[in-house]
Amino acid sequence: MPDYRKKRHSKIFSAPKPRRQKSAEPVSDSENIKMSPAEKYRKTTLNQSMKVVKGKKFEQRRKLKMFVIITAAILVVLGVMEMALPMGVIEGITHTVSLFGAGSYPINLDSSQTINVINRGSHCYVLTDTYLYAFSSSGKTLFSYPHGYENPVLKTSATRALLFDQNGTKACIFTVNGLKSELDTENGILTGSISDSGAYALACRSDKYASAVSVYKRSGKRVYEWYSAQNTVNNVAISPDGKKIAVSAFGTQNGQYKSVLSVLNFKSATAEYTQNYDNSLIYSLEDYHRSSFAVISENSIEFIKWSGYKKQQYQNEYSISMFRPSKSGYVAVFNRKNDKTDNHLAVFSKTGELKCEFSYKGIISDIAISGGHIYCMSETDIYLLGNDGTILRQASCGFGAVRIYVCSSNAVAAVADNKIEKINLEQEDEK
């Protein structure tokens, strides 16, 4: 059996030796950890660790706000572009892009006679007896179209052109990319017009009336028709928004011409503005600029607002021989019937305000304005004129040129019956 008796130990030899405590060594400052009160530590830790967690609702509101701002900005830009480009944003952009790219001069024309030249600033139309051409200012050919019309007449707007066969029944609409649509009428076409909005009007002969005027949307849908019972319509203009037309019609009374100008909206057959011209024939109605249209007769030019019909009139004792519109305004040439070298020039702003006028001695074959400059072709020479008729630059264009259009401030294109050449104008002291 195990022995459970208590063993005896010597107190001297078995007792553990007492441990000697070493004296504390000094602690350096780098090893000395400063303590903070527990309460202070607790507050600091809580404050540093606490965060405000924002839910998805706030983020969704922020994104929605940004979306609304961006959408509003896009709509504003599109609205501005829609006003600046009445044909619409897509066609406006296509029109602008089509004008990019360089061309070159001279340009050969497959024709025997140049009938008309209309400069729209960034591009130009040249109508010949066989073709309708469109060129950019740099000479790039935009399109050429063989029309085959016996009596072709050209009307233009900012981005489109209307070509019709006068006394025939065919018409075409073009953009700078070429043919857009073809039209057929029941009776012979007298005249027509096309607006910046794409709406167009055609005045035709009628079986029951002297004339009938039809207005179409750019889609080709007819929206209005007006009849002239006694007088023959010889001019029509259409407002830029395509919502009004101005019509001139003429007849005879006591062996003399009598003309009537009527402005109509599409709500009634009754004109909202009428003016009679006794013993006078209205030569043309010009709707090149947006705010007003011009009424041209032998000794007078009237600029009439589309809204309110406020009128400015210019009169001259000489007979008008040329009236040329441009983006910067209009220029008119009046001359003495029995002396084509005795001319009077008048330059007008886009609103019809007279800017300058002066006399010019010499034959004027064609004239144009651009950027406040006057370009005059006199037989085989082309001149850049100041506002008082002073010759600033000039150059020779040779024989055969019949029309001009402006390429740049110091260069014009001289259009002959079968060729177009670019002419650089030199200063007098450079010659």
Secondary structure as a PSIPRED ss2 file (coil, helix, strand):
# PSIPRED VFORMAT (PSIPRED V4.0)

   1 M C   1.000  0.000  0.000
   2 P C   1.000  0.000  0.000
   3 D C   1.000  0.000  0.000
   4 Y C   1.000  0.000  0.000
   5 R C   1.000  0.000  0.000
   6 K C   1.000  0.000  0.000
   7 K C   1.000  0.000  0.000
   8 R C   1.000  0.000  0.000
   9 H C   1.000  0.000  0.000
  10 S C   1.000  0.000  0.000
  11 K C   1.000  0.000  0.000
  12 I C   1.000  0.000  0.000
  13 F C   1.000  0.000  0.000
  14 S C   1.000  0.000  0.000
  15 A C   1.000  0.000  0.000
  16 P C   1.000  0.000  0.000
  17 K C   1.000  0.000  0.000
  18 P C   1.000  0.000  0.000
  19 R C   1.000  0.000  0.000
  20 R C   1.000  0.000  0.000
  21 Q C   1.000  0.000  0.000
  22 K C   1.000  0.000  0.000
  23 S C   1.000  0.000  0.000
  24 A C   1.000  0.000  0.000
  25 E C   1.000  0.000  0.000
  26 P C   1.000  0.000  0.000
  27 V C   1.000  0.000  0.000
  28 S C   1.000  0.000  0.000
  29 D C   1.000  0.000  0.000
  30 S C   1.000  0.000  0.000
  31 E C   1.000  0.000  0.000
  32 N C   1.000  0.000  0.000
  33 I C   1.000  0.000  0.000
  34 K C   1.000  0.000  0.000
  35 M C   1.000  0.000  0.000
  36 S C   1.000  0.000  0.000
  37 P C   1.000  0.000  0.000
  38 A H   0.000  1.000  0.000
  39 E H   0.000  1.000  0.000
  40 K H   0.000  1.000  0.000
  41 Y H   0.000  1.000  0.000
  42 R H   0.000  1.000  0.000
  43 K H   0.000  1.000  0.000
  44 T H   0.000  1.000  0.000
  45 T H   0.000  1.000  0.000
  46 L H   0.000  1.000  0.000
  47 N H   0.000  1.000  0.000
  48 Q H   0.000  1.000  0.000
  49 S H   0.000  1.000  0.000
  50 M C   1.000  0.000  0.000
  51 K C   1.000  0.000  0.000
  52 V C   1.000  0.000  0.000
  53 V C   1.000  0.000  0.000
  54 K C   1.000  0.000  0.000
  55 G C   1.000  0.000  0.000
  56 K H   0.000  1.000  0.000
  57 K H   0.000  1.000  0.000
  58 F H   0.000  1.000  0.000
  59 E H   0.000  1.000  0.000
  60 Q H   0.000  1.000  0.000
  61 R H   0.000  1.000  0.000
  62 R H   0.000  1.000  0.000
  63 K H   0.000  1.000  0.000
  64 L H   0.000  1.000  0.000
  65 K H   0.000  1.000  0.000
  66 M H   0.000  1.000  0.000
  67 F H   0.000  1.000  0.000
  68 V H   0.000  1.000  0.000
  69 I H   0.000  1.000  0.000
  70 I H   0.000  1.000  0.000
  71 T H   0.000  1.000  0.000
  72 A H   0.000  1.000  0.000
  73 A H   0.000  1.000  0.000
  74 I H   0.000  1.000  0.000
  75 L H   0.000  1.000  0.000
  76 V H   0.000  1.000  0.000
  77 V H   0.000  1.000  0.000
  78 L H   0.000  1.000  0.000
  79 G H   0.000  1.000  0.000
  80 V H   0.000  1.000  0.000
  81 M H   0.000  1.000  0.000
  82 E H   0.000  1.000  0.000
  83 M H   0.000  1.000  0.000
  84 A H   0.000  1.000  0.000
  85 L C   1.000  0.000  0.000
  86 P C   1.000  0.000  0.000
  87 M C   1.000  0.000  0.000
  88 G C   1.000  0.000  0.000
  89 V H   0.000  1.000  0.000
  90 I H   0.000  1.000  0.000
  91 E H   0.000  1.000  0.000
  92 G H   0.000  1.000  0.000
  93 I H   0.000  1.000  0.000
  94 T H   0.000  1.000  0.000
  95 H H   0.000  1.000  0.000
  96 T H   0.000  1.000  0.000
  97 V H   0.000  1.000  0.000
  98 S H   0.000  1.000  0.000
  99 L C   1.000  0.000  0.000
 100 F C   1.000  0.000  0.000
 101 G C   1.000  0.000  0.000
 102 A C   1.000  0.000  0.000
 103 G C   1.000  0.000  0.000
 104 S C   1.000  0.000  0.000
 105 Y C   1.000  0.000  0.000
 106 P C   1.000  0.000  0.000
 107 I E   0.000  0.000  1.000
 108 N E   0.000  0.000  1.000
 109 L C   1.000  0.000  0.000
 110 D C   1.000  0.000  0.000
 111 S C   1.000  0.000  0.000
 112 S C   1.000  0.000  0.000
 113 Q C   1.000  0.000  0.000
 114 T E   0.000  0.000  1.000
 115 I E   0.000  0.000  1.000
 116 N E   0.000  0.000  1.000
 117 V E   0.000  0.000  1.000
 118 I E   0.000  0.000  1.000
 119 N E   0.000  0.000  1.000
 120 R C   1.000  0.000  0.000
 121 G C   1.000  0.000  0.000
 122 S C   1.000  0.000  0.000
 123 H E   0.000  0.000  1.000
 124 C E   0.000  0.000  1.000
 125 Y E   0.000  0.000  1.000
 126 V E   0.000  0.000  1.000
 127 L E   0.000  0.000  1.000
 128 T E   0.000  0.000  1.000
 129 D C   1.000  0.000  0.000
 130 T C   1.000  0.000  0.000
 131 Y E   0.000  0.000  1.000
 132 L E   0.000  0.000  1.000
 133 Y E   0.000  0.000  1.000
 134 A E   0.000  0.000  1.000
 135 F E   0.000  0.000  1.000
 136 S E   0.000  0.000  1.000
 137 S C   1.000  0.000  0.000
 138 S C   1.000  0.000  0.000
 139 G C   1.000  0.000  0.000
 140 K C   1.000  0.000  0.000
 141 T E   0.000  0.000  1.000
 142 L E   0.000  0.000  1.000
 143 F E   0.000  0.000  1.000
 144 S E   0.000  0.000  1.000
 145 Y E   0.000  0.000  1.000
 146 P E   0.000  0.000  1.000
 147 H C   1.000  0.000  0.000
 148 G C   1.000  0.000  0.000
 149 Y C   1.000  0.000  0.000
 150 E C   1.000  0.000  0.000
 151 N C   1.000  0.000  0.000
 152 P E   0.000  0.000  1.000
 153 V E   0.000  0.000  1.000
 154 L E   0.000  0.000  1.000
 155 K E   0.000  0.000  1.000
 156 T E   0.000  0.000  1.000
 157 S C   1.000  0.000  0.000
 158 A C   1.000  0.000  0.000
 159 T C   1.000  0.000  0.000
 160 R C   1.000  0.000  0.000
 161 A E   0.000  0.000  1.000
 162 L E   0.000  0.000  1.000
 163 L E   0.000  0.000  1.000
 164 F E   0.000  0.000  1.000
 165 D E   0.000  0.000  1.000
 166 Q E   0.000  0.000  1.000
 167 N C   1.000  0.000  0.000
 168 G C   1.000  0.000  0.000
 169 T C   1.000  0.000  0.000
 170 K E   0.000  0.000  1.000
 171 A E   0.000  0.000  1.000
 172 C E   0.000  0.000  1.000
 173 I E   0.000  0.000  1.000
 174 F E   0.000  0.000  1.000
 175 T E   0.000  0.000  1.000
 176 V C   1.000  0.000  0.000
 177 N C   1.000  0.000  0.000
 178 G E   0.000  0.000  1.000
 179 L E   0.000  0.000  1.000
 180 K E   0.000  0.000  1.000
 181 S E   0.000  0.000  1.000
 182 E E   0.000  0.000  1.000
 183 L E   0.000  0.000  1.000
 184 D E   0.000  0.000  1.000
 185 T C   1.000  0.000  0.000
 186 E C   1.000  0.000  0.000
 187 N C   1.000  0.000  0.000
 188 G C   1.000  0.000  0.000
 189 I E   0.000  0.000  1.000
 190 L E   0.000  0.000  1.000
 191 T E   0.000  0.000  1.000
 192 G E   0.000  0.000  1.000
 193 S E   0.000  0.000  1.000
 194 I E   0.000  0.000  1.000
 195 S C   1.000  0.000  0.000
 196 D C   1.000  0.000  0.000
 197 S C   1.000  0.000  0.000
 198 G C   1.000  0.000  0.000
 199 A C   1.000  0.000  0.000
 200 Y E   0.000  0.000  1.000
 201 A E   0.000  0.000  1.000
 202 L E   0.000  0.000  1.000
 203 A E   0.000  0.000  1.000
 204 C E   0.000  0.000  1.000
 205 R C   1.000  0.000  0.000
 206 S C   1.000  0.000  0.000
 207 D C   1.000  0.000  0.000
 208 K C   1.000  0.000  0.000
 209 Y C   1.000  0.000  0.000
 210 A C   1.000  0.000  0.000
 211 S E   0.000  0.000  1.000
 212 A E   0.000  0.000  1.000
 213 V E   0.000  0.000  1.000
 214 S E   0.000  0.000  1.000
 215 V E   0.000  0.000  1.000
 216 Y E   0.000  0.000  1.000
 217 K C   1.000  0.000  0.000
 218 R C   1.000  0.000  0.000
 219 S C   1.000  0.000  0.000
 220 G C   1.000  0.000  0.000
 221 K C   1.000  0.000  0.000
 222 R E   0.000  0.000  1.000
 223 V E   0.000  0.000  1.000
 224 Y E   0.000  0.000  1.000
 225 E E   0.000  0.000  1.000
 226 W E   0.000  0.000  1.000
 227 Y E   0.000  0.000  1.000
 228 S E   0.000  0.000  1.000
 229 A C   1.000  0.000  0.000
 230 Q C   1.000  0.000  0.000
 231 N C   1.000  0.000  0.000
 232 T E   0.000  0.000  1.000
 233 V E   0.000  0.000  1.000
 234 N E   0.000  0.000  1.000
 235 N E   0.000  0.000  1.000
 236 V E   0.000  0.000  1.000
 237 A E   0.000  0.000  1.000
 238 I E   0.000  0.000  1.000
 239 S C   1.000  0.000  0.000
 240 P C   1.000  0.000  0.000
 241 D C   1.000  0.000  0.000
 242 G C   1.000  0.000  0.000
 243 K C   1.000  0.000  0.000
 244 K E   0.000  0.000  1.000
 245 I E   0.000  0.000  1.000
 246 A E   0.000  0.000  1.000
 247 V E   0.000  0.000  1.000
 248 S E   0.000  0.000  1.000
 249 A E   0.000  0.000  1.000
 250 F E   0.000  0.000  1.000
 251 G E   0.000  0.000  1.000
 252 T E   0.000  0.000  1.000
 253 Q E   0.000  0.000  1.000
 254 N C   1.000  0.000  0.000
 255 G C   1.000  0.000  0.000
 256 Q E   0.000  0.000  1.000
 257 Y E   0.000  0.000  1.000
 258 K E   0.000  0.000  1.000
 259 S E   0.000  0.000  1.000
 260 V E   0.000  0.000  1.000
 261 L E   0.000  0.000  1.000
 262 S E   0.000  0.000  1.000
 263 V E   0.000  0.000  1.000
 264 L E   0.000  0.000  1.000
 265 N E   0.000  0.000  1.000
 266 F C   1.000  0.000  0.000
 267 K C   1.000  0.000  0.000
 268 S C   1.000  0.000  0.000
 269 A C   1.000  0.000  0.000
 270 T C   1.000  0.000  0.000
 271 A C   1.000  0.000  0.000
 272 E C   1.000  0.000  0.000
 273 Y E   0.000  0.000  1.000
 274 T E   0.000  0.000  1.000
 275 Q E   0.000  0.000  1.000
 276 N E   0.000  0.000  1.000
 277 Y E   0.000  0.000  1.000
 278 D E   0.000  0.000  1.000
 279 N C   1.000  0.000  0.000
 280 S C   1.000  0.000  0.000
 281 L C   1.000  0.000  0.000
 282 I C   1.000  0.000  0.000
 283 Y C   1.000  0.000  0.000
 284 S E   0.000  0.000  1.000
 285 L E   0.000  0.000  1.000
 286 E E   0.000  0.000  1.000
 287 D C   1.000  0.000  0.000
 288 Y C   1.000  0.000  0.000
 289 H C   1.000  0.000  0.000
 290 R C   1.000  0.000  0.000
 291 S C   1.000  0.000  0.000
 292 S E   0.000  0.000  1.000
 293 F E   0.000  0.000  1.000
 294 A E   0.000  0.000  1.000
 295 V E   0.000  0.000  1.000
 296 I E   0.000  0.000  1.000
 297 S E   0.000  0.000  1.000
 298 E C   1.000  0.000  0.000
 299 N C   1.000  0.000  0.000
 300 S E   0.000  0.000  1.000
 301 I E   0.000  0.000  1.000
 302 E E   0.000  0.000  1.000
 303 F E   0.000  0.000  1.000
 304 I E   0.000  0.000  1.000
 305 K E   0.000  0.000  1.000
 306 W C   1.000  0.000  0.000
 307 S C   1.000  0.000  0.000
 308 G C   1.000  0.000  0.000
 309 Y C   1.000  0.000  0.000
 310 K C   1.000  0.000  0.000
 311 K E   0.000  0.000  1.000
 312 Q E   0.000  0.000  1.000
 313 Q E   0.000  0.000  1.000
 314 Y E   0.000  0.000  1.000
 315 Q E   0.000  0.000  1.000
 316 N C   1.000  0.000  0.000
 317 E C   1.000  0.000  0.000
 318 Y C   1.000  0.000  0.000
 319 S E   0.000  0.000  1.000
 320 I E   0.000  0.000  1.000
 321 S E   0.000  0.000  1.000
 322 M E   0.000  0.000  1.000
 323 F E   0.000  0.000  1.000
 324 R E   0.000  0.000  1.000
 325 P E   0.000  0.000  1.000
 326 S E   0.000  0.000  1.000
 327 K C   1.000  0.000  0.000
 328 S C   1.000  0.000  0.000
 329 G E   0.000  0.000  1.000
 330 Y E   0.000  0.000  1.000
 331 V E   0.000  0.000  1.000
 332 A E   0.000  0.000  1.000
 333 V E   0.000  0.000  1.000
 334 F E   0.000  0.000  1.000
 335 N E   0.000  0.000  1.000
 336 R E   0.000  0.000  1.000
 337 K C   1.000  0.000  0.000
 338 N C   1.000  0.000  0.000
 339 D E   0.000  0.000  1.000
 340 K E   0.000  0.000  1.000
 341 T E   0.000  0.000  1.000
 342 D E   0.000  0.000  1.000
 343 N E   0.000  0.000  1.000
 344 H E   0.000  0.000  1.000
 345 L E   0.000  0.000  1.000
 346 A E   0.000  0.000  1.000
 347 V E   0.000  0.000  1.000
 348 F E   0.000  0.000  1.000
 349 S C   1.000  0.000  0.000
 350 K C   1.000  0.000  0.000
 351 T C   1.000  0.000  0.000
 352 G C   1.000  0.000  0.000
 353 E C   1.000  0.000  0.000
 354 L E   0.000  0.000  1.000
 355 K E   0.000  0.000  1.000
 356 C E   0.000  0.000  1.000
 357 E E   0.000  0.000  1.000
 358 F E   0.000  0.000  1.000
 359 S E   0.000  0.000  1.000
 360 Y E   0.000  0.000  1.000
 361 K E   0.000  0.000  1.000
 362 G C   1.000  0.000  0.000
 363 I C   1.000  0.000  0.000
 364 I C   1.000  0.000  0.000
 365 S C   1.000  0.000  0.000
 366 D E   0.000  0.000  1.000
 367 I E   0.000  0.000  1.000
 368 A E   0.000  0.000  1.000
 369 I E   0.000  0.000  1.000
 370 S E   0.000  0.000  1.000
 371 G C   1.000  0.000  0.000
 372 G C   1.000  0.000  0.000
 373 H E   0.000  0.000  1.000
 374 I E   0.000  0.000  1.000
 375 Y E   0.000  0.000  1.000
 376 C E   0.000  0.000  1.000
 377 M E   0.000  0.000  1.000
 378 S E   0.000  0.000  1.000
 379 E C   1.000  0.000  0.000
 380 T C   1.000  0.000  0.000
 381 D E   0.000  0.000  1.000
 382 I E   0.000  0.000  1.000
 383 Y E   0.000  0.000  1.000
 384 L E   0.000  0.000  1.000
 385 L E   0.000  0.000  1.000
 386 G C   1.000  0.000  0.000
 387 N C   1.000  0.000  0.000
 388 D C   1.000  0.000  0.000
 389 G C   1.000  0.000  0.000
 390 T C   1.000  0.000  0.000
 391 I E   0.000  0.000  1.000
 392 L E   0.000  0.000  1.000
 393 R E   0.000  0.000  1.000
 394 Q E   0.000  0.000  1.000
 395 A E   0.000  0.000  1.000
 396 S E   0.000  0.000  1.000
 397 C C   1.000  0.000  0.000
 398 G C   1.000  0.000  0.000
 399 F C   1.000  0.000  0.000
 400 G C   1.000  0.000  0.000
 401 A C   1.000  0.000  0.000
 402 V C   1.000  0.000  0.000
 403 R E   0.000  0.000  1.000
 404 I E   0.000  0.000  1.000
 405 Y E   0.000  0.000  1.000
 406 V E   0.000  0.000  1.000
 407 C E   0.000  0.000  1.000
 408 S E   0.000  0.000  1.000
 409 S C   1.000  0.000  0.000
 410 N C   1.000  0.000  0.000
 411 A E   0.000  0.000  1.000
 412 V E   0.000  0.000  1.000
 413 A E   0.000  0.000  1.000
 414 A E   0.000  0.000  1.000
 415 V E   0.000  0.000  1.000
 416 A C   1.000  0.000  0.000
 417 D C   1.000  0.000  0.000
 418 N C   1.000  0.000  0.000
 419 K E   0.000  0.000  1.000
 420 I E   0.000  0.000  1.000
 421 E E   0.000  0.000  1.000
 422 K E   0.000  0.000  1.000
 423 I E   0.000  0.000  1.000
 424 N E   0.000  0.000  1.000
 425 L C   1.000  0.000  0.000
 426 E E   0.000  0.000  1.000
 427 Q E   0.000  0.000  1.000
 428 E H   0.000  1.000  0.000
 429 D H   0.000  1.000  0.000
 430 E H   0.000  1.000  0.000
 431 K C   1.000  0.000  0.000
